[in-house]
Amino acid sequence: MNGHPFPFRGGHRQPPPPPPPHSANAPNLNNFFPQQSTPQYPLNVPNPTAAFFQPPPPSFSFPNNARSFPPQYPPPPPPNYKLAIDHAERAAAAAYSALLAAGGSVSAWEVSQNALLMLQVDSWNSLGIKMQQVPSLHRLMMTEGKV
């Protein structure tokens, strides 16, 4: 064998030898694998898996075991948006003053929770506003770096 025994390690590779010339005795591969443009199977044979995937008859109905729950809608906005923010602002200012007078921690979260207690609501969503929309709470959050 000519050349390096491991040609992939670098060095010069010799080109592969040319194919042997075509002889009359060589078999014609086109006779073994004929090129046909049309399929040789019948086209009107039904799909054997179609019987498993047929839709149910029109008279069949699936059982409905799921409970139907009433649709859930977001709470309606307050009648006056600015009025809700004003009430929340007054409650937040009072909560801030009370926490400061008591010597407790004055954080946006503490003031927010105490303001919600004063307003007798569960969350800011029930008022139709966000905590960040209340000016005194927004200032506290900016001071704390939470906005």
Residue, then its C-alpha position, 0 to 999 in steps of 0.5 A: m500500500n502506498g502512502h501513510p498507513f493512517p491518512f487521517r493523521g495528516g500528511h499527504r494523501q494520495p487520491p483514490p484509484p480510478p474505478p475500473p473501466h466498464s466491461a461488457n460482463a459487468p451487470n447493469l444495476n439499472n436492471f436491478f433497481p428500475q426507476q419508475s415514476t408511478p407507484q405499483y400498488p393499488l390506490n383504491v385500497p382502504n387504509p387499514t387503520a381508518a377503522f380505528f380512527q373513525p369519528p363516532p356516529p352523530s347519535f353518540s354523545f360523550p358523557n359530561n362529568a365535568r361540573s360547570f362553574p360560573p364564570q369568574y369576572p374581575p371585580p368591578p372598578p370603584p365608582n370613582y377611581k380617584l376617590a378610591i385612591d384618595h381614601a387609600e392615601r388617607a388610610a396610608a398616611a394614618a397608618y404611617s403616622a401610627l407606625l411611626a408613633a408606635g416606634g415600629s418598623v415603617s416599611a411599605w409592606e407594613v404601612s400597606q397592611n395597616a392601611l388595608l385594615m383601616l379600609q376594612v378590605d382584603s387587598w388593593n384589588s378589591l378597591g380596584i387600584k394597585m398599591q403603587q398608585v397610592p402616592s405615599l406608598h409609592r414614595l416608600m417603595m421608591t425609598e426602599g428601592k422596590v419599584 
